[in-house]
Amino acid sequence: MSRRIATALLALLCCSAAHAAEQAADFTTRASIRVNETAPYARLTLPIDAYLAARSPDLRDLRVFNANGEAVPFALIDTPPQTRASEQQRALRWFPLHGEAGARLGDLQVDVRRDTSGTVVSVREQSGSKAGKSLRGYLIDTGSKEAALAALDITLGEGINGFHRVSVEASDDLTRWQSLQADAVLAALDFNNEQIRRERIELGQTGARYLRVLWREPAEAVPIAAVKLVTREAHTEAPAIVWTGATPAQRDTKGDYVLKLPTPIRAEQLRITLPPGNLLAPVEVATRNDERAPWRRIAGGVVYRLAGDGADRTSPDIALGNSVIQHLRLHADPRSGGLGSTAPTLQLGLTPQQLVFLTHGPAPYTLALGKPNIAPAALAIDTLVPGYGQPGAPKIADAEISFGPQASAADGSGPTPDAPASTRKWVLWAVLVAGVAVMGGMAWSLVKQTK
């Protein structure tokens, strides 16, 4: 029994030592995370400050802590593309349909005459006269069967009130009709100077040349004042790139322009801003791991700034792939005359990742970065969030991150980047080892007494 107690004490101390090895104060940069609503998980898009504070371009030194100082599990995922929907409206031509009060909806036949331009001139029943026949609905010409129908906005006539149940059918040839909405509701209510209007009928994404709107109760059909076709288009946009600050390049002894970042980051784009004036030059972009390594060419292009009427015309950003960059060199072709007397400013851009973490423990949460020689701790997103991306998956709340003067541990609230954190770590380990030795001696003495 005594040996088991000693073993358990030893294991507990070892676990405590392993946990104590990672504390928020041991990281050179910390930022506050605010979760906007209650949910088991939270998500935020990492700003460029996070990449510049990390010691590794793969963010292996990133951690999240709660208010108790406990590390919480997290995952890093690619930022998904953004889908934006645009909506347009277009006025349509419409024609009343009349019929016998007791006629079935399907008995209404329409004869359409066109002129040489193909325009609908008139609509009438096949039987001819409308005398004695009541309004049943409307025929609507969309103008083209290629139109992407999404909805109809029907403006009821002046003074019309109440609820109106209608059906909507579609056709390309006025002979064969397909139901789009079997029982839609239009509403116009006025009371005590207040109004409620429901005049939109959703159709889904479909295409048809003609639409037929028929009142479900023929005796309740009412005049309309206007009809508009609503079309929607979805546009998928790549995630926004985040950029480092615009930094003037330094000129080296060979006349090239160089840039050094505080830490290596993976970069996808290089933005070069030239001084005012008509400038143009072919350039080569090279990088290296440290100041003693040879330069390695990774990209090339033509940069320019050309004056014109209004805004200057400038060169596009240069694609860098997904290169890891800390030291960068820009070499201009000397035959072009160089890039002027003023150094260009350089910016590196990348597509940020999203951080998803478990909201375990009390808020506020802290993002910590900047501890060297540390193993990655990110989980796979499917492991962190059961059923991620599927219906019924746990809710993920939006979160915001704030990098500020208080985020850096160099302000006296924590260890400076290297020596103090390392010293405190070894002191902590020494105390823990001493504790283990004392507990081991006590356990051994207890075993001897038991024997």
C-alpha positions as CSV (number, residue, x, y, z in Angstrom):
1,M,0.0,0.0,0.0
2,S,2.8,2.4,1.0
3,R,4.6,1.8,-2.3
4,R,1.4,2.5,-4.2
5,I,1.0,5.8,-2.3
6,A,4.6,6.8,-3.1
7,T,4.1,5.9,-6.8
8,A,0.9,7.9,-7.0
9,L,2.6,10.9,-5.3
10,L,5.5,10.7,-7.7
11,A,3.1,10.5,-10.8
12,L,1.1,13.5,-9.5
13,L,4.3,15.6,-9.1
14,C,5.5,14.7,-12.6
15,C,2.1,15.6,-14.1
16,S,2.2,18.9,-12.2
17,A,5.7,19.6,-13.5
18,A,4.6,18.9,-17.1
19,H,1.6,21.2,-16.7
20,A,3.6,23.9,-15.0
21,A,6.0,23.8,-17.9
22,E,3.4,25.7,-20.0
23,Q,2.1,28.8,-18.4
24,A,0.8,31.9,-20.2
25,A,3.6,34.0,-18.5
26,D,6.3,31.9,-20.2
27,F,5.2,33.2,-23.7
28,T,6.7,36.5,-25.0
29,T,3.4,37.7,-26.5
30,R,-0.1,37.4,-25.1
31,A,-3.4,38.8,-26.4
32,S,-6.9,38.9,-24.9
33,I,-9.7,37.0,-26.5
34,R,-13.4,38.1,-26.0
35,V,-16.1,35.5,-26.8
36,N,-19.3,37.3,-28.0
37,E,-21.9,34.7,-26.8
38,T,-22.2,31.5,-24.8
39,A,-21.3,28.4,-26.7
40,P,-19.1,25.3,-26.1
41,Y,-16.6,26.5,-28.8
42,A,-15.3,29.9,-30.0
43,R,-13.7,30.9,-33.3
44,L,-11.6,33.8,-34.5
45,T,-9.5,34.7,-37.5
46,L,-5.9,35.2,-36.6
47,P,-4.5,38.7,-37.3
48,I,-1.1,39.3,-38.8
49,D,0.2,40.2,-35.3
50,A,-0.1,36.5,-34.3
51,Y,2.1,35.4,-37.2
52,L,4.7,38.0,-36.4
53,A,4.7,37.0,-32.7
54,A,5.1,33.3,-33.3
55,R,8.5,31.7,-33.2
56,S,7.6,29.2,-36.0
57,P,5.7,29.8,-39.2
58,D,3.5,26.8,-38.5
59,L,2.3,28.4,-35.2
60,R,3.5,25.4,-33.2
61,D,4.0,27.7,-30.2
62,L,0.4,28.9,-30.1
63,R,-1.6,28.2,-27.0
64,V,-4.9,29.3,-25.4
65,F,-5.3,29.7,-21.7
66,N,-8.4,30.4,-19.6
67,A,-8.6,32.8,-16.6
68,N,-7.4,30.1,-14.3
69,G,-4.2,29.7,-16.3
70,E,-5.3,26.3,-17.7
71,A,-4.4,25.5,-21.3
72,V,-7.6,24.7,-23.3
73,P,-7.7,22.5,-26.4
74,F,-7.8,24.2,-29.8
75,A,-7.5,23.6,-33.6
76,L,-6.2,25.6,-36.5
77,I,-8.2,25.5,-39.7
78,D,-8.1,27.1,-43.1
79,T,-10.3,30.2,-43.4
80,P,-13.2,29.2,-45.7
81,P,-14.1,31.2,-48.8
82,Q,-16.8,33.8,-48.4
83,T,-20.0,33.5,-50.4
84,R,-21.9,36.7,-51.1
85,A,-25.3,36.9,-52.7
86,S,-26.3,39.9,-54.9
87,E,-29.9,40.7,-55.7
88,Q,-31.3,42.5,-58.7
89,Q,-34.9,43.6,-59.5
90,R,-36.4,44.1,-62.9
91,A,-39.9,45.3,-63.8
92,L,-42.0,42.8,-65.8
93,R,-45.0,43.0,-68.1
94,W,-48.2,41.3,-66.9
95,F,-51.6,40.5,-68.3
96,P,-54.9,39.8,-66.6
97,L,-56.5,36.3,-67.0
98,H,-60.3,36.0,-66.8
99,G,-62.5,33.0,-66.6
100,E,-65.8,31.6,-65.4
101,A,-66.1,31.6,-61.6
102,G,-66.6,27.8,-61.5
103,A,-63.9,26.9,-64.0
104,R,-60.9,24.8,-62.9
105,L,-57.5,26.6,-62.9
106,G,-56.2,24.2,-65.5
107,D,-59.0,25.2,-67.9
108,L,-57.6,28.7,-68.4
109,Q,-55.9,28.8,-71.8
110,V,-53.9,31.8,-73.1
111,D,-53.4,32.9,-76.7
112,V,-50.3,35.1,-77.2
113,R,-49.8,37.1,-80.3
114,R,-46.4,38.7,-81.1
115,D,-45.3,41.3,-83.5
116,T,-42.1,41.1,-85.7
117,S,-39.9,42.1,-82.8
118,G,-41.2,39.1,-80.8
119,T,-42.9,41.4,-78.2
120,V,-46.2,40.2,-76.6
121,V,-48.9,42.4,-77.9
122,S,-52.0,41.0,-76.2
123,V,-53.3,38.2,-74.2
124,R,-56.9,36.8,-74.4
125,E,-58.8,33.7,-73.7
126,Q,-59.1,31.1,-76.4
127,S,-62.9,31.6,-76.3
128,G,-62.5,35.3,-77.0
129,S,-64.6,37.7,-75.0
130,K,-64.1,38.4,-71.4
131,A,-67.6,39.7,-70.8
132,G,-69.2,38.3,-67.7
133,K,-66.0,36.5,-66.7
134,S,-64.2,37.3,-63.5
135,L,-60.5,38.0,-62.9
136,R,-58.7,34.8,-62.1
137,G,-55.0,35.8,-62.1
138,Y,-52.2,37.1,-64.3
139,L,-49.8,36.0,-66.9
140,I,-46.3,37.4,-66.5
141,D,-43.7,37.6,-69.2
142,T,-40.2,37.3,-67.8
143,G,-38.6,38.3,-71.1
144,S,-36.4,35.3,-71.5
145,K,-36.5,31.6,-70.5
146,E,-32.8,32.1,-69.5
147,A,-33.8,34.4,-66.7
148,A,-32.7,32.9,-63.3
149,L,-35.9,33.3,-61.3
150,A,-35.6,33.6,-57.6
151,A,-38.7,35.5,-56.4
152,L,-41.6,37.7,-57.6
153,D,-42.4,41.0,-56.0
154,I,-46.1,41.7,-56.6
155,T,-47.5,45.1,-55.6
156,L,-51.2,44.8,-55.0
157,G,-53.6,47.5,-56.2
158,E,-54.3,50.6,-54.2
159,G,-56.8,50.1,-51.4
160,I,-56.4,46.3,-51.5
161,N,-56.3,44.7,-48.0
162,G,-56.3,41.3,-46.5
163,F,-54.6,37.9,-47.1
164,H,-54.5,36.4,-50.6
165,R,-53.6,32.8,-51.4
166,V,-52.2,32.3,-54.9
167,S,-50.4,29.6,-56.8
168,V,-47.5,30.2,-59.2
169,E,-46.8,28.1,-62.3
170,A,-44.1,28.3,-65.0
171,S,-44.0,27.5,-68.7
172,D,-41.8,28.0,-71.7
173,D,-44.5,27.5,-74.3
174,L,-47.8,28.4,-72.6
175,T,-49.0,24.8,-73.0
176,R,-47.2,22.8,-70.4
177,W,-47.2,24.3,-66.9
178,Q,-45.0,23.4,-63.9
179,S,-46.0,24.3,-60.4
180,L,-43.5,26.5,-58.5
181,Q,-45.6,27.5,-55.6
182,A,-48.8,25.7,-54.8
183,D,-50.0,27.9,-52.0
184,A,-48.3,31.2,-51.5
185,V,-49.6,34.1,-49.4
186,L,-49.8,37.8,-50.3
187,A,-50.8,40.2,-47.5
188,A,-51.6,43.9,-47.3
189,L,-52.8,45.1,-43.9
190,D,-53.5,48.7,-42.8
191,F,-54.5,49.6,-39.3
192,N,-54.0,52.7,-37.1
193,N,-51.5,54.2,-39.5
194,E,-49.5,51.0,-39.5
195,Q,-48.8,48.8,-42.5
196,I,-47.8,45.2,-43.0
197,R,-46.9,44.1,-46.4
198,R,-46.0,40.6,-47.7
199,E,-45.6,40.9,-51.4
200,R,-42.7,38.6,-52.2
201,I,-43.2,35.0,-53.5
202,E,-40.0,32.9,-53.3
203,L,-39.6,30.7,-56.4
204,G,-36.2,29.1,-55.9
205,Q,-33.6,29.2,-58.7
206,T,-35.4,28.2,-61.8
207,G,-35.8,29.4,-65.4
208,A,-39.0,30.0,-67.4
209,R,-40.3,32.4,-70.0
210,Y,-43.8,32.8,-68.6
211,L,-45.3,32.7,-65.1
212,R,-48.9,32.3,-64.2
213,V,-50.2,33.6,-60.9
214,L,-53.7,32.3,-60.1
215,W,-55.8,33.1,-57.0
216,R,-56.8,30.0,-55.1
217,E,-60.2,31.4,-54.5
218,P,-61.4,33.0,-57.8
219,A,-63.9,35.3,-56.1
220,E,-61.0,36.9,-54.1
221,A,-58.8,37.8,-57.1
222,V,-57.8,41.5,-56.9
223,P,-56.0,43.9,-59.2
224,I,-52.2,44.3,-59.0
225,A,-50.2,47.5,-59.7
226,A,-46.8,46.1,-60.6
227,V,-44.7,43.0,-60.8
228,K,-40.9,42.8,-60.4
229,L,-38.6,39.8,-61.0
230,V,-36.0,39.2,-58.4
231,T,-32.8,37.4,-59.4
232,R,-29.9,36.4,-57.2
233,E,-26.4,35.5,-57.9
234,A,-23.9,33.9,-55.5
235,H,-20.3,35.0,-55.7
236,T,-17.5,33.1,-54.0
237,E,-14.7,35.2,-52.8
238,A,-11.3,34.0,-51.5
239,P,-10.6,34.9,-47.9
240,A,-9.1,38.3,-47.4
241,I,-5.3,38.5,-47.1
242,V,-3.7,40.1,-44.1
243,W,-0.6,42.2,-44.6
244,T,2.4,43.2,-42.6
245,G,2.9,46.9,-42.1
246,A,4.4,49.0,-44.9
247,T,8.1,48.9,-44.1
248,P,10.8,50.9,-46.1
249,A,13.4,48.5,-47.5
250,Q,17.0,48.9,-46.6
251,R,19.6,49.3,-49.3
252,D,22.7,47.0,-49.0
253,T,26.2,47.4,-50.3
254,K,25.3,46.0,-53.7
255,G,22.4,48.4,-54.2
256,D,19.7,45.8,-53.6
257,Y,16.8,46.3,-51.3
258,V,16.5,44.0,-48.3
259,L,13.8,43.4,-45.6
260,K,14.2,41.5,-42.3
261,L,11.3,40.3,-40.3
262,P,11.5,39.6,-36.5
263,T,10.4,36.0,-37.1
264,P,9.9,33.8,-40.2
265,I,6.4,33.8,-41.7
266,R,4.8,31.9,-44.6
267,A,4.0,34.5,-47.3
268,E,1.8,34.3,-50.3
269,Q,2.1,37.8,-51.8
270,L,4.6,40.6,-51.9
271,R,3.3,44.2,-52.3
272,I,5.9,46.8,-53.5
273,T,5.0,50.4,-53.3
274,L,7.2,52.7,-55.3
275,P,7.8,56.4,-54.6
276,P,5.9,58.9,-56.9
277,G,7.1,59.3,-60.4
278,N,7.3,57.3,-63.6
279,L,9.2,54.2,-62.5
280,L,9.4,50.7,-64.0
281,A,11.8,47.9,-63.5
282,P,12.0,44.1,-63.8
283,V,12.8,42.7,-60.3
284,E,13.8,39.4,-58.8
285,V,12.8,38.3,-55.3
286,A,15.1,36.2,-53.2
287,T,15.1,34.8,-49.7
288,R,17.3,33.0,-47.2
289,N,17.0,31.4,-43.8
290,D,19.7,33.5,-42.0
291,E,22.2,36.2,-42.8
292,R,25.0,33.7,-43.5
293,A,23.1,31.6,-46.0
294,P,23.1,32.2,-49.8
295,W,20.1,34.0,-51.4
296,R,17.6,31.8,-53.2
297,R,15.4,33.2,-56.0
298,I,11.7,32.5,-55.4
299,A,9.8,34.9,-57.7
300,G,10.2,37.7,-60.3
301,G,8.1,40.3,-62.1
302,V,7.8,43.8,-63.3
303,V,7.1,46.6,-60.8
304,Y,6.0,50.1,-61.9
305,R,4.2,53.3,-60.9
306,L,3.0,55.4,-63.8
307,A,1.4,58.8,-63.4
308,G,-1.8,59.4,-65.2
309,D,-5.1,61.3,-65.0
310,G,-6.3,60.8,-61.5
311,A,-4.8,57.9,-59.6
312,D,-1.4,56.4,-60.6
313,R,-1.3,53.0,-62.3
314,T,0.6,50.6,-60.1
315,S,1.9,47.0,-60.6
316,P,0.0,44.1,-59.1
317,D,1.3,42.1,-56.1
318,I,3.9,39.4,-56.8
319,A,2.9,35.9,-56.0
320,L,5.3,34.1,-53.7
321,G,3.6,30.7,-53.4
322,N,3.7,29.8,-49.8
323,S,7.3,30.5,-49.0
324,V,8.7,30.8,-45.5
325,I,10.4,34.2,-45.4
326,Q,12.4,36.1,-42.8
327,H,15.2,37.7,-44.9
328,L,14.0,39.1,-48.3
329,R,16.0,40.7,-51.1
330,L,14.6,42.7,-54.0
331,H,17.0,43.1,-57.0
332,A,16.1,45.5,-59.7
333,D,17.4,45.1,-63.3
334,P,20.1,47.8,-63.6
335,R,19.2,48.3,-67.3
336,S,15.9,49.9,-66.1
337,G,17.6,52.6,-64.2
338,G,16.6,51.3,-60.7
339,L,13.7,52.1,-58.5
340,G,14.4,55.8,-57.8
341,S,16.3,57.5,-55.0
342,T,13.7,56.7,-52.4
343,A,13.5,53.1,-51.1
344,P,10.2,51.3,-51.9
345,T,8.1,50.0,-49.1
346,L,7.5,46.3,-48.8
347,Q,4.6,44.3,-47.4
348,L,4.1,40.5,-47.1
349,G,0.6,39.1,-47.2
350,L,-0.8,35.7,-46.3
351,T,-4.2,34.1,-45.9
352,P,-4.8,33.8,-42.2
353,Q,-6.0,30.7,-40.4
354,Q,-8.9,30.4,-38.0
355,L,-8.5,29.4,-34.4
356,V,-11.2,27.2,-32.9
357,F,-11.0,26.5,-29.2
358,L,-13.0,24.8,-26.4
359,T,-14.4,27.4,-24.0
360,H,-13.3,25.4,-21.0
361,G,-13.0,27.2,-17.7
362,P,-13.8,30.9,-17.0
363,A,-13.2,33.8,-19.3
364,P,-11.3,35.9,-20.3
365,Y,-9.2,33.7,-22.5
366,T,-5.7,34.5,-23.6
367,L,-3.8,33.7,-26.8
368,A,-0.1,33.1,-26.1
369,L,2.7,33.0,-28.6
370,G,6.5,33.2,-28.7
371,K,8.0,30.3,-26.8
372,P,10.9,28.6,-28.5
373,N,11.5,24.9,-28.8
374,I,8.0,23.8,-28.1
375,A,6.0,21.0,-29.6
376,P,2.7,21.7,-31.5
377,A,-0.5,21.3,-29.5
378,A,-3.2,21.8,-32.1
379,L,-5.8,19.1,-32.5
380,A,-7.5,18.1,-35.7
381,I,-10.8,20.0,-36.1
382,D,-12.8,16.7,-36.3
383,T,-11.3,15.6,-33.0
384,L,-11.9,19.0,-31.3
385,V,-15.5,19.5,-32.5
386,P,-17.5,16.2,-32.9
387,G,-19.5,16.3,-36.1
388,Y,-17.8,19.4,-37.3
389,G,-19.4,20.7,-40.5
390,Q,-22.5,18.4,-40.2
391,P,-26.0,19.3,-39.2
392,G,-26.4,19.2,-35.4
393,A,-22.8,19.9,-34.7
394,P,-22.0,21.9,-31.5
395,K,-22.4,25.7,-31.8
396,I,-19.3,27.8,-32.4
397,A,-19.5,31.4,-31.2
398,D,-17.6,34.3,-32.8
399,A,-14.7,35.7,-30.8
400,E,-12.5,38.8,-31.1
401,I,-8.8,39.2,-30.3
402,S,-7.0,42.3,-29.1
403,F,-3.3,42.8,-29.5
404,G,-2.1,45.8,-27.6
405,P,0.8,47.1,-25.4
406,Q,-0.4,44.8,-22.6
407,A,-0.1,41.8,-25.0
408,S,3.7,41.7,-24.9
409,A,5.3,40.1,-21.9
410,A,8.3,42.4,-22.3
411,D,6.4,45.2,-20.5
412,G,7.2,43.8,-17.1
413,S,4.1,41.7,-16.7
414,G,6.0,38.5,-17.6
415,P,9.4,37.2,-18.7
416,T,11.4,38.8,-21.4
417,P,11.8,36.8,-24.6
418,D,14.5,34.4,-23.6
419,A,16.7,34.4,-20.6
420,P,14.3,35.2,-17.7
421,A,11.7,32.7,-18.9
422,S,14.3,30.0,-19.3
423,T,15.8,30.8,-15.8
424,R,12.5,30.6,-14.1
425,K,11.7,27.3,-15.9
426,W,14.9,25.7,-14.5
427,V,14.2,27.1,-11.0
428,L,10.7,25.6,-11.2
429,W,12.1,22.2,-12.3
430,A,14.7,22.4,-9.4
431,V,12.0,23.0,-6.9
432,L,9.9,20.2,-8.3
433,V,12.8,17.7,-8.3
434,A,13.5,18.6,-4.7
435,G,9.9,18.0,-3.8
436,V,10.0,14.6,-5.5
437,A,13.2,13.7,-3.6
438,V,11.5,14.7,-0.3
439,M,8.3,12.8,-1.1
440,G,10.4,9.8,-2.2
441,G,12.3,9.8,1.2
442,M,9.1,10.0,3.1
443,A,7.6,7.1,1.1
444,W,10.8,5.0,1.6
445,S,10.7,5.7,5.4
446,L,7.1,4.7,5.5
447,V,7.8,1.4,3.7
448,K,10.6,0.6,6.2
449,Q,8.4,1.3,9.2
450,T,5.7,-0.9,7.7
451,K,8.2,-3.8,7.3
